Amino acid sequence: MGLCKRLPATVCHTTGASHVGVTLQDVAAQAKVSVGTASRVLNGRCSPYVSAATKKAVFEAAARLGYRPNRIARALVTGRRNMIGLAVPYVGYPLRLPGYEVCPGAPASLWFRAYHPGR
């Protein structure tokens, strides 16, 4: 099967890059490396034995194909969903009002505890 043949690709309206259907296997094939190597490079867990040329090839292939990690797949593998629950008095309760926040220290506290959901 060729690249991106499994699912029809859609185009991002802001960047024009194709996102749907591009898998880690596609990136690895494009960079001519194993899936494990591509995964380690993209997750920043590559050993000192991975050359700079290999890292560059993987990052360029990912950019060229418009690869974006699948958050659902990552949650299944890691067991982490990177979600936070917040209990408020009732459903219609506004979380931010001028000069008032329900949990003003929450973002700083989460950052301090190394919770970075966008990464």
HELIX and SHEET records of a PDB file:
HELIX    1   1 LEU A   24  ALA A   31  1                                   8    
HELIX    2   2 VAL A   35  LEU A   42  1                                   8    
HELIX    3   3 ALA A   52  LEU A   65  1                                  14    
HELIX    4   4 ARG A   71  THR A   78  1                                   8    
HELIX    5   5 ALA A  106  PHE A  112  1                                   7    
SHEET    1   A 2 ARG A  96  LEU A  97  0                                        
SHEET    2   A 2 TYR A 100  GLU A 101 -1                                        
END                                                                             
